[in-house]
Amino acid sequence: MGVLTTIFWFLVAIAGCLAAGWLFRTGAIAITPAGVKRELRTAPLTASFGMLMILLYILVAIFAPLIAPFPERAVVGTEYMPWNSVHLLGTDNLGRDMLSRLIFGARNTVGIAFATTLLAFLIGSVFGMLAATVGGWLDQGLSRLVDVLMAIPALIFALLLLTIFGTSILTLILVIAVIDSTRVYRLARSVALNIVVMDYIEAAKLRGEGLWRLITREILPNALAPLVAEFGLRFCFVFLAISALSFLGLGLQPPLADWGSMVKENATLISFGDITPLLPAGAIALLTVSVNFVVDWQLHRASGLKE
Amino acid sequence: MTVTESEKPVLLTMKGLRIEGRADDSWTGIVNGIDLELRKGEVLGLIGESGAGKSTVGLAAMGFTRDGCRIAGGEIRFDGIDLTAASEATKRHLRGARIAYVAQSAAASFNPAHKLIDQYCEAPVQHGMMGRAEAQADAVDLYRRMQLPDPDSIGFRYPHEVSGGQLQRAMTAMAMSCRPDLIIFDEPTTALDVTTQIEVLAAIRKIVEEFDTAAIYITHDLAVVAQMADRIKVLLKGDEVEEANTRTMLAAPKEDYTRSLWAVRSYARAEQPPVAGDAVPVVSVQNVTAGYGTLNVLENVGFDIHARRTVAVVGESGSGKSTAARVITGLLPPHQGRILFEGEVLPPDYRRRSRDQLRQAQMIYQMADTALNPKLRIREVIGRPAQMYLGLRGKRLEDRIRELLSLIELEPDDYIDRLPSELSGGQKQRIGIARALAAEPRFIICDEVTSALDQLVAEGILKLLDKLQSEFDLAYMFITHDLATVKAIADEVVVMKEGHVIEQGPKAAVFAPPHDPYTELLLSSVPEMDPDWLTDLLQARGEV
């Protein structure tokens, strides 16, 4: 019976998620302009649910101080308090409110991951397209440098660099961005290589267009679809990397609330059958899955598959 | 043979065939009620422009529709079997064994990972008609009949190791492997040079006659279909225009549309007065030797192009025509020789040329699809050169774009904000012309600008180029492999072969005997609208 009940509630949860996705899509179609409306109609329920979740995360991150019942860093009770009416999710190892930290964590972890991914894409795609357009020695030099960087396992490399340069938020962003930009470089370069052989690029070169305009007006718009899809995936990886680093103690530093370090700090509770430390991990998982739902939909559209 | 033809048993019938394709969320008709009857051993030619539904009808003869298409009505009966109702197993049994298909691009249709003969053996072995060894022996026999060089060993090569024309013949041999009753040829020679086309046409005709195979021959080239088919059916946008015996059709077409197709090849521009002796040519190519690495693609090439004149550069693929264009534009600096523009030496590398030098020489490309950035609107595609070279801004730029659109006979209000994907092939090519004109050049290189277009559309483009030339005193370099186009538009002709200029001079002089042997070969290989042309030619060349 117990198993059946679990399965029942699991199915109810999935149905609830899909229903939420459907409601969100119906609502969004009603209020958006015609162009977006058309795109939204092609979204499957999974992608709608993903979009809803991403939107919720963004709202939580922006309005964190308004939503959270307690401040991020204040010690408001005794250590490891159980769930109660004041502290809905109890308190952590220092007696700070768990729910509030979870809410502020969205701001820190998601915000930093977003900034890092953006930077990684900026570096990676600019250099990738430059290498493809200019070619020759520049291409060789950059590509071999990237090969060297990619030869070192990413997490080990990040740990190494963070140990050397210290663990401020800025270094964290820079280190992960640089490491991740190598992957973006490879993608941007290969996509751009297929574009630079087109006649319209030759026409633009013969017209005497400069490098900047070639890249921004002629190449980038045509490379955007695969890059955007990759952005979604990369964001998840960066997010996981930051959480992993925080869990290992080299990511975001206390007392800043961060989902990865929250798991680490409260891990002892798991031994007592309390699932509270798993909640930040769940938050990470939910966002990752949501982003992937949306990316899958976009990839499907970009690939032009009918079925 | 026309008398006995009508007494042979009927092999294939289509009655009121309707095929629909899915676009967005609705079904639109691709073929709207076609009737067709084919007797054993008969060759039917299907002609029409792109979008006429010829390939769709051809595939339907195998009971097959492309992805996203469906048979909406009518019946297809092959030797008594209703293909619209037949099970997949029945159709699979027919395909390859009794109905075979030869595609336009043999290079894309062969599996590059397997040898030719292994791909040949696949169908007969699969259908249980022959053992492997037997099939291989049969392949060699057919390769010999298809007049492939070295028939004993050519089958053991990979597809990339033989030439395009040979590959097309190997594919026809493969289609013949099970001795089918019906073969569908879908534009088998469209991608080939004229000289290669002859060989393939002759081989196909010979083998179809030898085995008394019925065939549907799909093409947009009337002269080709005239050689191959007993009867011709003309299609337009999924409807039948008319059908008649080949000779009747060629001599006296009934419908206006058919007549307009016939008339395309008669277009010729007015004779230009000879160039004054002391005139400075707009572009002068002098003793150019160029190539990639140590391989020379061009050897000591030289020719002049004068204002208001069109110089056609002709030759087969690999003759160096396009390389000559790359040298002139500066994309490929030559090893030796120089390019003069109005008497002034141009820097060999385009990166060292001044903006004004770049402006003076523009280029129109063969594939309008890849020549226009798919993400830029027409406004920017045409506006950019005007903005860049002439410094036009705001209202003046807008006016200039509209003026250019009117010049290429497209309504400015309708087209200015479109994306290239919202245009037809011919319209895209017109935008390519407008982009070249926007720079207000003296000289335009037209690289095979009409070869990807239907004949009627191509004729429109040629007329437009002609009109623009006299309006703006342009000099054209017209690269093409199609001698019919050359006859229509050129003032002077440069014949190229393997990187050398074989013959050059005014059109009348080059096209009048005595010819250089190579020019003679090229000229005589252009199919004519006479159904006896191929037979006569082969006899003259002593190949029959």
Interface residues (C-beta under 8 A of the other chain):
Chain A: M198 D199 Y200 E202 A203 A204 K205 L206 R207 G208 E209 R217 E218 P221 N222 K306
Chain B: D67 G68 T329 G330 L331 Y350 R353 R355 L358 M363 Y365 M367 T370 A371 L372 N373 P374 K375 L376 R384 P385 M388 R435 A439
